[in-house]
Amino acid sequence: MNLQNNLAPNDIVKFLGKSQKEFTRADIVKYCTENNIEFINFHYCGWDGRLKTLNFVINSVEHLNNILSSGERVDGSSLFPFIEAGKSDLYVLPKYRTAFRNPFTEVPSVDMLCCFFNRDGEPFESSPEQILRKAHNVFQQTTGLKMEAMGELEYYIIAQEEELFKVADQRGYHESAPFNKFTDFRTEAMQLIAKAGGEIKYGHSEVGNFTQDGKIYEQNEIEFLPTNIEDAADQLVIAKWMMRQLAYQYGVSLTFAPKITVGKAGSGMHVHCKFTKDGKSVMTKGGELTEECKKAIAGYMVAGTSLPAFGNPHPLSFMRLVPHQEAPTSLCWSFSNRSALVRVPLGWTKQIDMAAICNPLEKASNCDFSDKQTFEWRASDGFADTYLLLAALCCAARHGFEMQDALEIAEKTYVGLGVNIHDVKNESIQKALEQLPGNCLEAAEELEKDREIYTSKEVFSDAIINYLIKYLKDFNDSELRKELAASPEKLLKYVEENIDRG
């Protein structure tokens, strides 16, 4: 076993001595038979974006092989509202590379995510995970590049208020225990997610914290590392499932709701994007952003008004997207600017060995960390269907490569470093920029205008886009944001009704 596999948190990786991406059916059988595994659990996402579960008792090696190779039937009409009951059967087949040992069950169990197939044994084209797969395949065929992504999961924990070591309102950023009350929860969640194969970058407390009606509301974040965009989606849905399981064990509420009260920090699910060729980043060259990177950003600028249809699919989403709260409202991009829709964070572009400077015993080296560079889509939140959001971002990036004037658009929508477009003195800059939609109805209208970005090359079907447009319009929320902002009682009730979405 090499050192890398020995350090891997996933028990199956340690046992087999190979990475998850290399798992085969025979590997799963070997692990189950030699570790007394009694259950196999299939997981898959329905239209609501939450993981569903199908449990199997392992009766024999033959039975286990049959489960892993033939999958099982499920009722598609109960998972996807656009499927008719008369032709609703779908197959679910496990993805061996997603296998992990379930940390919550007393009975030894192995869990896996699944793909959907239709009655003819073809991938079910309308399932979100298949749409993402198609989006990435088309992106690679069009650009010759692969797309990687990483998510930032912001969330609130709601529990009984404590009197000791209080933190000033909205001053929770990177606080340590005991001021941060749920450090142990966050670190345990990170450990469990890592054991399931999640590639975590770090976790920390976030800005949002307040008390209300005897309860503490504490905001935290878990951020992932860039990986293949399809794997990035898988690990995000597993992470959310695990975090909720853990919250249930702790006896606290956990929510990914984008807004839970007026005037307090909302929660986003920002997505960092990265593009590679032959395994190497193409984001920077000579310390500057490449044309490839700028073309992708331009695609996000053009599709920026319709992407919220995927990334902000609920009226509460637009309670968060308001000026002066580090949430974007204008279509622009910038370096290290949290008021921009797309932010290019620090990317280690200067080849300076900072570690040697703060550790004098270290010999300075000619370090190059430029492969860390990403850019960040900042509008989306945890109510989004992870697969559909990443598929839409992939389509928008591809559109940027297809546009003749992409570099001109990138230049036109760039806002200088340190320019706060919400500042009164920069009002002229903001007025020159296109604005994000203000509600679900407007997002639906923008999606209708931009539908070809997503339906071209048959990534999203017209039927799915039509369904999503209707879904958004049915909220009928053109005046809802004003009503909720004016009435804390109405907002609280609305939040309580929707707190477990996503």
ZALUMLO-523524 format. One line per field, with one value per residue (C-alpha): residue number from 0; residue in one letter; x negated, y, z negated. Coordinates in steps of 0.001 Angstrom, whole numbers, always signed. Example, Ala and Ser with C-alpha at 12.3 -4.5 7.8 and 13.67 -1.06 7.14 Angstrom:
BEGIN
num	0;1
residu	a;s
u	-12300;-13670
v	-4500;-1060
w	-7800;-7140
***
This chain:
BEGIN
num	0;1;2;3;4;5;6;7;8;9;10;11;12;13;14;15;16;17;18;19;20;21;22;23;24;25;26;27;28;29;30;31;32;33;34;35;36;37;38;39;40;41;42;43;44;45;46;47;48;49;50;51;52;53;54;55;56;57;58;59;60;61;62;63;64;65;66;67;68;69;70;71;72;73;74;75;76;77;78;79;80;81;82;83;84;85;86;87;88;89;90;91;92;93;94;95;96;97;98;99;100;101;102;103;104;105;106;107;108;109;110;111;112;113;114;115;116;117;118;119;120;121;122;123;124;125;126;127;128;129;130;131;132;133;134;135;136;137;138;139;140;141;142;143;144;145;146;147;148;149;150;151;152;153;154;155;156;157;158;159;160;161;162;163;164;165;166;167;168;169;170;171;172;173;174;175;176;177;178;179;180;181;182;183;184;185;186;187;188;189;190;191;192;193;194;195;196;197;198;199;200;201;202;203;204;205;206;207;208;209;210;211;212;213;214;215;216;217;218;219;220;221;222;223;224;225;226;227;228;229;230;231;232;233;234;235;236;237;238;239;240;241;242;243;244;245;246;247;248;249;250;251;252;253;254;255;256;257;258;259;260;261;262;263;264;265;266;267;268;269;270;271;272;273;274;275;276;277;278;279;280;281;282;283;284;285;286;287;288;289;290;291;292;293;294;295;296;297;298;299;300;301;302;303;304;305;306;307;308;309;310;311;312;313;314;315;316;317;318;319;320;321;322;323;324;325;326;327;328;329;330;331;332;333;334;335;336;337;338;339;340;341;342;343;344;345;346;347;348;349;350;351;352;353;354;355;356;357;358;359;360;361;362;363;364;365;366;367;368;369;370;371;372;373;374;375;376;377;378;379;380;381;382;383;384;385;386;387;388;389;390;391;392;393;394;395;396;397;398;399;400;401;402;403;404;405;406;407;408;409;410;411;412;413;414;415;416;417;418;419;420;421;422;423;424;425;426;427;428;429;430;431;432;433;434;435;436;437;438;439;440;441;442;443;444;445;446;447;448;449;450;451;452;453;454;455;456;457;458;459;460;461;462;463;464;465;466;467;468;469;470;471;472;473;474;475;476;477;478;479;480;481;482;483;484;485;486;487;488;489;490;491;492;493;494;495;496;497;498;499;500;501
residu	m;n;l;q;n;n;l;a;p;n;d;i;v;k;f;l;g;k;s;q;k;e;f;t;r;a;d;i;v;k;y;c;t;e;n;n;i;e;f;i;n;f;h;y;c;g;w;d;g;r;l;k;t;l;n;f;v;i;n;s;v;e;h;l;n;n;i;l;s;s;g;e;r;v;d;g;s;s;l;f;p;f;i;e;a;g;k;s;d;l;y;v;l;p;k;y;r;t;a;f;r;n;p;f;t;e;v;p;s;v;d;m;l;c;c;f;f;n;r;d;g;e;p;f;e;s;s;p;e;q;i;l;r;k;a;h;n;v;f;q;q;t;t;g;l;k;m;e;a;m;g;e;l;e;y;y;i;i;a;q;e;e;e;l;f;k;v;a;d;q;r;g;y;h;e;s;a;p;f;n;k;f;t;d;f;r;t;e;a;m;q;l;i;a;k;a;g;g;e;i;k;y;g;h;s;e;v;g;n;f;t;q;d;g;k;i;y;e;q;n;e;i;e;f;l;p;t;n;i;e;d;a;a;d;q;l;v;i;a;k;w;m;m;r;q;l;a;y;q;y;g;v;s;l;t;f;a;p;k;i;t;v;g;k;a;g;s;g;m;h;v;h;c;k;f;t;k;d;g;k;s;v;m;t;k;g;g;e;l;t;e;e;c;k;k;a;i;a;g;y;m;v;a;g;t;s;l;p;a;f;g;n;p;h;p;l;s;f;m;r;l;v;p;h;q;e;a;p;t;s;l;c;w;s;f;s;n;r;s;a;l;v;r;v;p;l;g;w;t;k;q;i;d;m;a;a;i;c;n;p;l;e;k;a;s;n;c;d;f;s;d;k;q;t;f;e;w;r;a;s;d;g;f;a;d;t;y;l;l;l;a;a;l;c;c;a;a;r;h;g;f;e;m;q;d;a;l;e;i;a;e;k;t;y;v;g;l;g;v;n;i;h;d;v;k;n;e;s;i;q;k;a;l;e;q;l;p;g;n;c;l;e;a;a;e;e;l;e;k;d;r;e;i;y;t;s;k;e;v;f;s;d;a;i;i;n;y;l;i;k;y;l;k;d;f;n;d;s;e;l;r;k;e;l;a;a;s;p;e;k;l;l;k;y;v;e;e;n;i;d;r;g
u	+0;-1452;-1567;+1163;+3693;+2545;+3425;+6791;+9748;+11946;+11822;+12335;+9414;+7183;+8284;+7905;+4807;+6227;+8038;+11826;+11672;+10184;+12875;+14395;+17308;+14855;+13266;+16611;+17363;+13920;+14320;+17831;+16970;+13779;+15236;+18557;+20652;+24340;+26063;+25643;+27351;+28063;+28441;+29697;+31137;+34707;+35990;+35834;+32039;+31986;+30530;+32950;+32048;+32678;+31462;+30359;+29603;+26719;+27840;+24831;+21903;+24093;+26786;+24218;+22859;+26398;+27164;+23983;+24306;+28049;+29135;+32822;+36077;+37489;+40625;+39433;+42748;+42271;+38788;+39331;+42642;+42373;+42508;+45930;+47062;+47932;+44291;+42449;+40060;+36357;+33281;+30702;+27135;+24379;+21242;+18517;+16143;+18501;+18457;+17896;+18600;+21648;+20551;+24079;+25421;+24861;+25099;+21952;+23017;+21496;+23171;+22922;+24427;+26367;+27087;+30570;+31350;+34544;+36380;+34083;+30971;+29956;+28968;+32122;+31457;+33600;+31968;+29816;+26702;+26977;+27491;+24244;+22465;+23685;+22686;+19141;+18786;+19886;+17604;+14614;+15491;+15874;+12872;+10437;+10376;+11754;+13682;+13106;+15219;+15263;+18169;+18384;+21171;+22340;+24909;+26512;+26847;+29770;+29661;+30492;+28724;+25711;+24596;+20838;+18317;+20717;+19714;+20828;+23629;+22353;+18755;+18300;+15762;+13082;+13832;+12369;+13990;+15386;+16664;+17585;+20006;+20141;+16483;+16761;+19777;+17985;+14792;+16725;+18756;+15538;+14101;+17209;+17386;+13707;+14320;+16953;+14427;+15120;+11994;+12158;+10040;+10952;+13739;+14296;+16882;+18504;+19663;+23262;+24197;+27095;+29548;+33304;+36094;+33688;+31879;+28406;+27982;+24378;+23014;+20189;+18666;+17036;+15096;+13896;+10918;+11221;+11997;+13720;+17011;+19110;+17293;+17640;+21426;+21418;+19390;+21559;+24804;+23182;+21828;+25239;+26798;+24107;+24299;+28028;+27597;+25040;+27225;+30028;+27709;+26628;+30259;+29804;+31280;+29060;+30135;+28663;+31379;+29973;+31651;+33183;+33772;+33379;+30131;+28082;+25591;+27146;+25688;+24403;+23034;+20278;+18671;+15006;+14160;+10911;+9968;+7243;+5610;+3770;+4020;+2444;+4178;+4745;+5919;+2780;-358;-3213;-1240;+1720;+5119;+5147;+7508;+9164;+9979;+11320;+13486;+15126;+15723;+17277;+19645;+20759;+21265;+23502;+25448;+25381;+29036;+30298;+27901;+29911;+32735;+30489;+28498;+31211;+34442;+36509;+37873;+35611;+32630;+33408;+33691;+29940;+29054;+29261;+26612;+24218;+24166;+21257;+23760;+23559;+26267;+24439;+22901;+19204;+15986;+12916;+9910;+10465;+13730;+16672;+19200;+18536;+20576;+17352;+14345;+10801;+9278;+5620;+3845;+229;-864;-3989;-6664;-7740;-8424;-6354;-6776;-10541;-10072;-8068;-10186;-13844;-15097;-13583;-15669;-13844;-12771;-11493;-7903;-5061;-1530;+211;+2213;+4274;+5869;+9651;+12430;+15560;+19245;+20770;+24522;+25732;+26966;+27697;+31278;+29884;+29923;+26171;+26106;+28255;+26289;+22912;+24325;+25567;+22210;+20496;+22818;+22176;+18404;+18618;+20710;+17866;+15483;+17993;+18513;+16475;+16375;+15723;+12520;+14191;+17068;+14594;+12849;+16137;+17454;+14228;+14284;+10980;+9415;+10882;+13817;+16987;+19750;+22293;+20528;+22390;+19294;+19309;+22975;+22152;+20252;+23159;+25683;+23588;+23750;+26561;+28324;+29269;+32980;+34789;+37130;+37983;+40357;+37632;+35172;+37659;+38002;+34223;+33958;+36477;+34297;+31098;+32493;+30277;+27153;+28373;+30264;+27582;+25938;+28818;+27433;+30677;+33846;+36502;+38886;+36633;+36138;+39903;+40554;+38018;+39527;+42984;+41615;+40089;+43100;+45434;+43852;+45558;+43094;+42753;+43786;+42844;+39398;+40883;+43592;+41163;+38627;+41358;+42640;+40178;+43056;+43978;+40332;+39802;+42830;+41720;+38230;+39625;+41738;+38706;+35828;+35081;+35025;+31978
v	+0;+3400;+6245;+8217;+5398;+4768;+8366;+8282;+8623;+6220;+2755;+972;+2844;+1799;-1828;-2155;+19;+1874;+5167;+5377;+6200;+2740;+769;-2167;-4449;-7140;-4668;-3946;-7658;-8309;-5549;-6658;-10349;-9767;-7101;-8726;-6072;-6907;-4078;-2277;+1123;+2888;+6692;+8981;+12470;+13218;+16541;+18093;+17663;+15530;+12027;+9098;+5650;+2024;-651;-4212;-7042;-9082;-12713;-14237;-13391;-14212;-11859;-9105;-9480;-9303;-6096;-4430;-5489;-5229;-2515;-2204;-648;+2549;+4615;+7576;+9431;+9664;+11114;+13413;+15291;+15495;+11693;+10204;+7430;+5201;+4911;+5681;+2762;+3591;+1535;+2699;+1379;+2027;+4018;+1895;+4862;+6487;+3572;+4307;+2652;+4205;+5792;+6144;+2590;+67;-2766;-2752;-1139;+107;+3009;+4181;+6837;+5711;+6637;+6448;+4417;+4128;+951;+511;+542;+4026;+6809;+8693;+11986;+14116;+13095;+15934;+13765;+12702;+16320;+17221;+14316;+15465;+19075;+18077;+15726;+18465;+20982;+18681;+17989;+21713;+23126;+20245;+21086;+19468;+21422;+21097;+22606;+23014;+24060;+26180;+24961;+27714;+26718;+27823;+25694;+26646;+25615;+26810;+30030;+29856;+32582;+32009;+33376;+35359;+36853;+40280;+40197;+39423;+39105;+35344;+35150;+32545;+32590;+29716;+27678;+28466;+31572;+29367;+26947;+24262;+23721;+20075;+19556;+21072;+19053;+15819;+16535;+17139;+13852;+11906;+13580;+12792;+9139;+9080;+10394;+14108;+16109;+18871;+22004;+23419;+24431;+27556;+29694;+32382;+35962;+35176;+34781;+36189;+35282;+35390;+34082;+32166;+30502;+30950;+31040;+30261;+30241;+27939;+26792;+23700;+24189;+21532;+21089;+21344;+18034;+16688;+18598;+15409;+14172;+17645;+17370;+13876;+14908;+17970;+15975;+13353;+16125;+17748;+14363;+13588;+17022;+16649;+13158;+14478;+17452;+15025;+13113;+16355;+17402;+20717;+22198;+22726;+24685;+25676;+28322;+31357;+33806;+33279;+36856;+40412;+42228;+39120;+37286;+34866;+31522;+30887;+27872;+29529;+27457;+27766;+26748;+25566;+24314;+21829;+20286;+16976;+17317;+20779;+24044;+26536;+29313;+31457;+32034;+34245;+35341;+36584;+35108;+33236;+33871;+30536;+31737;+35087;+33407;+31233;+34287;+36070;+33134;+33679;+37369;+36668;+33893;+35669;+36689;+33162;+31149;+32095;+29955;+26998;+28415;+30399;+28487;+29838;+33199;+33097;+33037;+36570;+37775;+37149;+38807;+42406;+45167;+45838;+42269;+40671;+39113;+39996;+41932;+43207;+41289;+41987;+40261;+41341;+40243;+39626;+41612;+40126;+42523;+41032;+38201;+36410;+36825;+35806;+35022;+35149;+32580;+32355;+33879;+35484;+32822;+33848;+31220;+32734;+29611;+30169;+33795;+32883;+29765;+30839;+27250;+26430;+26930;+29129;+27315;+28387;+27449;+27441;+27133;+28678;+25486;+26573;+29432;+29319;+31794;+31875;+32092;+33845;+33990;+30421;+28984;+25676;+25466;+24764;+21286;+20691;+18697;+21149;+24142;+22680;+21575;+25107;+26617;+24171;+25233;+28913;+28380;+26537;+29387;+31735;+29670;+29697;+33480;+35514;+38587;+36816;+38703;+42054;+41132;+40109;+43464;+45400;+43679;+43890;+46043;+47156;+45689;+47221;+48919;+48429;+48827;+49292;+52446;+55668;+57104;+54164;+54495;+55218;+51922;+49952;+51625;+50614;+46938;+44472;+43405;+39964;+39112;+40118;+37155;+33723;+35161;+37357;+34432;+32340;+35096;+35357;+31584;+31740;+34347;+32328;+28814;+28085;+28378;+25315;+23356;+23632;+20312;+18629;+19085;+20277;+19194;+21773;+19814;+20274;+23991;+24410;+22572;+24714;+27918;+26852;+25765;+29212;+31138;+29203;+30940;+34118;+36075;+39425;+41289;+38655;+40017;+43390;+41735;+39518;+42297;+44477;+41774;+39813;+37599;+36616;+36015;+33813;+31708;+31438;+30381;+27755;+26332;+26031;+25469;+21908;+22532;+21712
w	+0;+924;-1598;+186;-194;-3753;-4667;-2881;-5289;-3271;-4897;-1572;-7;-2913;-2693;+1081;+1404;+4402;+4996;+5146;+8848;+9436;+7580;+9508;+8711;+7648;+5224;+3569;+3270;+1783;-801;-1772;-2117;-4106;-6405;-7294;-5524;-5893;-3984;-669;-459;+2842;+2844;+5623;+5931;+6901;+8231;+4751;+4721;+1573;+1397;+1444;+97;+1062;-1414;-545;-2945;-1528;-1346;+431;+2672;+5672;+4384;+3781;+7319;+8659;+6739;+7958;+11603;+12323;+9905;+9085;+10275;+8741;+9297;+11342;+11054;+7280;+7786;+10767;+11120;+14901;+15338;+16021;+13673;+16648;+17732;+14550;+13989;+13929;+13131;+10574;+10983;+8436;+9229;+7639;+7344;+4818;+2344;-1331;-4653;-6274;-9587;-10965;-10855;-13646;-11120;-8880;-5586;-2337;-546;+3071;+5304;+8372;+11987;+13521;+16681;+18721;+19712;+22735;+20568;+21690;+19283;+18280;+20048;+17726;+14458;+13067;+12735;+16394;+17511;+15746;+17403;+20832;+20106;+19213;+22203;+24602;+22895;+23366;+27007;+27732;+25857;+25431;+21723;+18592;+16003;+12290;+9534;+5788;+3613;+474;-1814;-4137;-6736;-9980;-13089;-15315;-18981;-22474;-23416;-25734;-28135;-28080;-25548;-23407;-20050;-18869;-16321;-12779;-13994;-13855;-11011;-11791;-15528;-17543;-20298;-22818;-21019;-18091;-19733;-17035;-16191;-17272;-15039;-12064;-12521;-13039;-9896;-7950;-9202;-8151;-4734;-4144;-5054;-2302;+224;-12;+826;-1792;-1738;-5146;-7508;-9597;-11324;-9194;-9741;-10621;-14261;-16258;-18998;-18732;-20973;-23202;-20315;-18870;-15109;-14178;-10638;-9554;-6276;-4825;-1607;+817;+3149;+6948;+8610;+11719;+11924;+11795;+8683;+7161;+7403;+5883;+2871;+2209;+2066;-180;-2419;-2872;-3671;-6249;-7879;-8380;-9801;-12259;-13217;-13991;-16311;-18011;-18436;-16612;-13445;-10414;-7369;-4014;-3585;-1729;-4124;-7544;-8701;-7420;-8130;-8933;-6742;-4280;-3233;+260;+2050;+4025;+6763;+7736;+11288;+12818;+16298;+17154;+20210;+19884;+16118;+15993;+15138;+17956;+15628;+15573;+17604;+16510;+13469;+15548;+16335;+19640;+22529;+21743;+18238;+19465;+22116;+19474;+17280;+20266;+20656;+17063;+17715;+20718;+18972;+15617;+15553;+16337;+14156;+11021;+12455;+11533;+8628;+6818;+7422;+4515;+3320;+242;+2608;+3691;+109;-11;+3298;+2121;+2063;-833;-2221;-303;+2101;+5795;+7624;+10728;+13621;+13266;+12295;+10385;+8370;+4643;+4737;+2840;+4366;+7819;+9355;+10316;+8052;+8911;+5508;+4568;+6710;+5529;+8863;+7375;+7024;+3535;+903;-1886;-4022;-4061;-5105;-8205;-8900;-8822;-9152;-5755;-2626;-101;+3065;+6449;+5592;+8095;+6737;+9749;+10297;+7270;+9229;+9611;+10154;+8047;+9027;+5998;+6597;+5991;+2704;+990;+2279;+5759;+7245;+7217;+10461;+12424;+11124;+12117;+15469;+16130;+15129;+17475;+20332;+19617;+19621;+22944;+24343;+23493;+25631;+28501;+28535;+31002;+28734;+25433;+24604;+25329;+23012;+20321;+20581;+20560;+17425;+15419;+12287;+10806;+7694;+4545;+6286;+4238;+6780;+3973;+2813;+3689;+5351;+7798;+8711;+12351;+12609;+11189;+13504;+16506;+15491;+16067;+12876;+11558;+11485;+8317;+7954;+9348;+11924;+13410;+13308;+15302;+17897;+18225;+18640;+21461;+23225;+22727;+23184;+26202;+24039;+22125;+24806;+27501;+28295;+26420;+22917;+21320;+23091;+23956;+21735;+18680;+19370;+19822;+16567;+14689;+16093;+14940;+11546;+10986;+12251;+9972;+6951;+8178;+6075;+7832;+4640;+2055;+1209;+261;-1826;-3731;-4281;-5762;-8129;-10301;-11455;-7890;-7022;-10092;-9212;-5573;-6629;-8996;-6161;-3872;-6280;-5121;-1374;+701
***
